[in-house]
């Protein structure tokens, strides 16, 4: 879910795109880009959390203090959760790293998924492609869906008959109730089916509730390398992607030699 500031900046992206499409003068387009950059830099210098904490300390009313604590909690959450733009930038980077002459993985960005949801016509995605999706669960959690099995990889012919490939869910919370959120995506893959069979892979759970997006990106990275994420424990101090918008390498170590555990679900 995008926060209000992200939506606000996206309006400038749309204005810039419209001016470019209408072949506006270079000077006008540059002004819009400068205006957006100025906004970003201005807001980066504002410490919203410190301002709210100071207001909370000076607040005498108990009711107002409770309201301020709720607002502060929401602001802290927005500064620690990945936004849709973070996810898309990461997937775009993975696409550039792993796709070439001998490999092609479709990393579906969040805006592409939302566009499919808005399409009034029947949409079908060829499941013979290697696919990776990061799905939003009730606007408070992210999970990964893929038809790539890193342990038993098979190269499917794209122009052959549609194959019913096994679909895997990777959830850093290991909550099977989240599986229902990927049903709309499964409908794009197999529009003729009313029910879908998916396999939830048991993962080393995350600590806390803020890093689900980073875990999904880490899973996507390792699956693209044909590495099984279920056998890895990830270092949750590994990334400053949110604060600095820079994606570091995901540090992890092997934690289990046991067979992969899978829970088969029908959604």
MOZI-V852198 format. One record per run of one state. SS is the DSSP state (hx for helix, st for strand, lp for the rest). FROM is the first residue (numbers start at 1). LEN is the number of residues. If there is no record, write none. Layout:
SS/FROM/LEN
SS/FROM/LEN
This chain:
lp/1/3
hx/4/18
lp/22/4
hx/26/19
lp/45/3
hx/48/10
lp/58/4
hx/62/17
lp/79/5
hx/84/15
lp/99/6
st/105/4
lp/109/1
hx/110/9
lp/119/11
st/130/8
lp/138/3
st/141/6
lp/147/20
st/167/4
lp/171/5
hx/176/14
lp/190/7
st/197/5
lp/202/10
hx/212/13
lp/225/4
hx/229/3
st/232/3
lp/235/5
st/240/1
hx/241/4
lp/245/1
st/246/1
lp/247/5
st/252/3
lp/255/7
st/262/5
lp/267/1
